[in-house]
Amino acid sequence: MQYLVVIEEGDSSFGAYVPDLPGCIVAADTEDEVRTLIREAIEIHIEGLREDGEPISLPSPLGTLIEVGVA
């Protein structure tokens, strides 16, 4: 499965979360590190849901970047 991951850059770190998996979030010093950690977090999150007998959200079928002109 492939989940949409949102990566945000802060003043001194990066954060990432998965909209389809509430609570699946990570933070790290670098973008490469946050990408590695979110991949691991997704796997652990889904594993935990399975162990608890909770439903696993399927990935949203679409994700699109839309450019807007804001002055």
Protein Blocks (a to p, Z undefined) as FASTA:
>chain_A
ZZdddddddfkbccdddfklghiacddfbfklmmmmmmmmmmmmmmmmmmnopacddddf
bdcddddddZZ
